[in-house]
Amino acid sequence: MKLFVGLGNPGAKYARNRHNIGFMAVDAIAKDHGFGPWRSKFQGEISEGMLGREKVLLLKPMTFMNRSGQSVGEAMRFFKLDSTDVTVFHDELDLAPGKVRAKAGGGHAGHNGLRSIHDHIGAAYDRVRLGIGHPGRKELVSPYVLGDFAKADTDWLDDVLQGVADGAVHLAAGDTAKFMNAVALRTAPPRSSTTTPKSETKTSPAPKAETATPDDRSAMQKLLDKFR
């Protein structure tokens, strides 16, 4: 069994926050793969289902971000899982919006949700880092992550969430490369070999017709010119 954890803050107030992209990711997986209804357990909301041959529990901690580890630790202990069975989906300031990276283990880089999970289950869990970009200055980080995605973000955000859902079966099977390929097909689809670049489709100007020069020679002059 695998435990997929989406990080965020509970309540409608935070639903569209950049900090809640982890919640959005597991919601997309649940929707696309026919998981069961969400219900309250382990200080969070859970939904159960299958990804390929793997049974997976989706978890959204309802403890608020900085206490996410309480919920994760409780679920992990109940099902007697190892920390390597856990994958956490979270917002990542150090990646540009629309970029996704999978990672095994590592530090928490100041992320309050990851810091709490570290405290409760250690650092040996997998992560899916969902890029949201950085506001540029440290003092702007808090209002930025707690701010809603802009309308202009809709297209890339939808592509990221759909890509994560598309690749979830591979992620559950432990095939990170195939997971990342599935995400890339949504976020950076390859160009069709039959597509002609716009610069090559421009119509070339038609050559100018040559203008005939009037022949003012006399009949005698024309005859003489033939024998020259």
C-alpha positions in Angstrom: 0.0 0.0 0.0 1.1 3.5 -0.8 0.3 6.8 1.0 -0.1 9.8 -1.2 -0.2 13.1 0.8 -1.3 16.4 -0.6 -0.3 19.4 1.5 -2.5 22.5 2.0 -4.7 24.3 4.5 -8.3 23.4 5.2 -11.3 25.5 4.4 -12.8 27.4 1.4 -10.7 30.5 2.4 -7.5 28.7 1.3 -8.8 26.5 -1.5 -7.2 28.4 -4.4 -4.0 29.4 -2.6 -0.7 28.6 -4.1 0.1 26.8 -0.9 -2.8 24.4 -1.6 -1.5 22.9 -4.9 -0.8 19.7 -3.0 -4.5 19.3 -2.1 -5.4 20.1 -5.7 -3.0 17.3 -7.0 -4.5 14.5 -4.9 -8.0 15.8 -5.7 -7.1 15.4 -9.4 -5.8 11.9 -8.8 -9.0 10.9 -6.9 -11.2 12.3 -9.6 -9.4 10.7 -12.6 -9.0 7.3 -11.1 -12.4 6.8 -9.5 -11.3 6.8 -5.9 -13.9 6.5 -3.1 -15.5 9.5 -1.4 -13.5 11.6 0.9 -14.0 10.9 4.6 -12.6 12.1 7.9 -9.8 10.1 9.5 -6.3 10.5 10.8 -6.8 14.3 11.5 -7.4 14.7 7.8 -9.5 13.6 4.8 -8.8 10.3 3.1 -9.9 8.6 -0.1 -9.0 5.0 -1.1 -8.6 3.5 -4.5 -6.3 1.6 -6.9 -3.6 2.9 -9.1 -2.7 0.0 -11.4 -2.1 -3.0 -9.1 -1.3 -0.8 -6.1 -3.7 0.1 -3.4 -3.3 3.8 -2.5 -4.6 6.0 0.3 -4.9 9.7 -0.5 -4.6 12.0 2.5 -5.2 15.7 2.9 -4.1 16.7 6.5 -6.7 19.0 8.1 -4.3 20.2 10.8 -3.1 23.3 8.9 0.2 23.2 7.1 2.6 23.5 10.0 1.2 20.4 11.7 0.8 18.2 8.7 3.2 15.6 10.1 0.7 14.7 12.9 -1.8 13.5 10.3 0.8 11.7 8.1 2.4 10.0 11.1 -1.0 8.7 12.4 -2.0 7.2 9.0 1.4 5.7 8.5 1.4 4.0 11.9 -2.1 2.7 11.5 -1.3 0.9 8.2 2.2 -0.1 9.4 3.8 1.7 6.5 7.4 2.6 6.1 8.3 6.3 5.3 9.5 5.1 1.9 5.8 4.2 1.1 4.9 7.9 1.5 4.8 10.4 -1.3 4.1 14.1 -0.5 2.8 16.5 -3.1 3.7 20.1 -2.2 4.2 23.6 -3.5 7.8 24.5 -4.5 9.1 28.1 -4.5 12.4 27.1 -6.1 10.7 25.8 -9.3 9.1 28.0 -11.9 5.4 27.9 -12.3 4.4 24.8 -14.2 7.6 22.8 -13.5 7.3 19.5 -11.7 10.1 17.4 -10.1 10.0 14.1 -8.3 12.5 13.6 -5.5 13.4 10.9 -2.9 14.3 12.1 0.5 16.2 15.3 1.2 15.7 18.4 3.4 12.6 20.5 3.9 14.1 23.8 2.6 12.1 25.8 5.1 8.7 24.4 3.9 6.5 24.3 7.1 4.6 21.2 6.0 7.7 19.3 5.1 9.4 20.4 8.3 6.5 18.9 10.3 6.5 15.7 8.4 10.3 15.4 9.0 9.6 15.7 12.7 7.1 12.9 12.7 8.3 10.3 10.2 11.9 11.4 9.3 13.2 12.5 5.9 13.2 9.3 3.9 9.9 9.9 2.1 9.3 10.8 -1.6 8.1 14.2 -2.8 6.5 15.6 -5.9 7.6 19.2 -6.0 5.0 21.4 -7.8 6.6 24.7 -8.9 4.8 27.9 -8.1 7.7 30.4 -8.6 9.2 32.8 -6.1 7.9 36.4 -5.4 11.5 37.6 -5.5 12.0 38.7 -1.8 11.9 36.7 1.4 9.5 39.0 3.1 7.0 38.5 0.3 6.9 34.7 0.5 4.1 34.4 3.1 1.5 36.6 1.4 2.6 35.0 -2.0 2.0 31.4 -1.0 -1.2 32.3 0.9 -2.5 34.2 -2.2 -4.7 32.7 -4.8 -3.5 31.6 -8.2 -4.2 34.3 -10.8 -6.6 33.7 -13.7 -3.5 33.8 -15.9 -2.2 30.7 -14.2 -5.2 28.6 -15.1 -3.8 26.9 -18.2 -0.5 25.8 -16.8 -2.1 24.8 -13.5 -4.7 22.6 -15.2 -1.9 21.0 -17.3 0.2 20.2 -14.2 -2.7 18.7 -12.3 -3.8 16.6 -15.3 -0.3 15.5 -15.9 0.1 14.4 -12.2 -3.2 12.4 -12.5 -2.1 10.9 -15.8 1.2 9.7 -14.3 -0.1 8.6 -10.9 -0.2 4.9 -11.8 3.5 5.0 -12.7 4.3 6.9 -9.5 2.5 4.3 -7.4 4.5 1.6 -9.2 7.8 3.4 -8.3 8.6 4.3 -11.9 9.5 8.0 -11.5 10.8 8.3 -15.1 7.4 7.3 -16.6 5.6 9.6 -14.2 7.7 12.5 -15.3 7.1 11.6 -18.9 3.4 11.6 -18.4 3.6 15.1 -16.8 5.8 16.4 -19.6 3.2 15.3 -22.2 0.8 17.7 -20.6 3.1 20.5 -19.7 5.5 20.5 -22.6 4.0 18.4 -25.4 6.3 17.6 -28.3 5.9 19.5 -31.5 4.3 17.6 -34.4 6.8 16.8 -37.2 4.1 17.8 -39.7 3.8 21.3 -38.3 5.4 24.0 -40.5 6.8 26.9 -38.5 4.8 30.1 -39.1 7.9 31.8 -40.6 7.9 29.2 -43.4 4.2 29.5 -44.2 4.3 33.2 -45.2 3.5 33.6 -48.9 6.5 34.9 -50.9 5.7 38.0 -53.0 5.0 37.1 -56.6 7.7 38.1 -59.0 7.0 41.2 -60.9 6.0 40.8 -64.5 8.5 42.0 -67.1 7.3 45.0 -69.0 7.7 44.7 -72.8 9.8 47.5 -74.4 8.0 49.0 -77.4 9.9 48.4 -80.7 10.2 51.7 -82.6 12.5 50.4 -85.4 11.4 50.8 -89.0 10.7 47.8 -91.2 14.1 48.4 -93.1 16.0 48.6 -89.8 14.4 45.4 -88.5 15.5 43.6 -91.7 19.0 44.9 -91.5 19.3 43.9 -87.8 18.5 40.3 -88.8 21.7 40.0 -90.8 24.0 41.5 -88.3 
